[in-house]
Amino acid sequence: MDLIITIKFKMSSMLSNILYLQDEGVDDSKLNLAIPIVLYSDLIEDMKYLSKDKLEELLVTLESDDKIIKNKLGVM
């Protein structure tokens, strides 16, 4: 359960940063994220059915996407 909460906080933070980028005129589809933000709501619903290994894999992927987003924020 702690892993799900960690993932939800990570997604929330990333979504806030993406919304900021969108406000600055950045097209989030051009960020080449492994997990597009349009899938976040589906992921939140499906996380309760994922194994711990899959949740850990999801977190690693999100952290990689988060680096892409933060790099774009640093450029602005």
N, C-alpha and C positions, 0 to 999 in steps of 0.2 A: 504494500500500500504506500509506503514511503517513496518508492520509486515512481509511482503514478503521480504523486503530489509534486515531486521534483520535476517531472516531465511537464506537468500542467503549468507550473511556475515558469519554466523555461519557455514554453510556447507563448505564455502571456507576455513575457518580456520581449520575445522576438516579434510578436504581433504589434506591440507598441512601437518598436523601432521601425517596422515595416510601414505602419501608418504614418509615422513621421516622414519616412522617405517618400511615401506617396504624396504627402502634403508639399514636399519639396520638388515634386514633379518627376520622381523616379518611378519607372514602370517595374513593379516587383516581378513581373514575368521574365524580365531580362536579367534577373539576378542569378538565374540557373540554380535555384535551390533544389536539393534532392527531394524535399517534401514541400510542395506548393502550399501556400497558406489556405487555399480553398479546401484543402483536405483536413485542416486542423479539427474542425467540428466532428468529422467522421472518426478521426483518430481518437478523440476524447471519448467518444461513445464505445469504440472498439477496444480500448486499452484494458478494460476489465476482463477481456477474454484472452489477452496475450500472456504467454509464459514470461517468467522473469528474464530469461535469455533474450526473448524478443523485445521486451521493454528496455533492457540494457542496450540492445542494438539500436532501438529507436532513439534513445538518449544520445548515443554517440553520433548518430546521423544529424540530430537536431543541433548538437554542439558544433558540428562541421558547418551546418547552414548558418548558425549564429555567427561564426567567424566571418562568413561571406557578408552578412548584413553589417556587422561592426566595421569591417574593412570599408564598405561603401559609406557608412556614416563618417568614418575618418577622412574620407576623400572630400566630403562636402564642407 
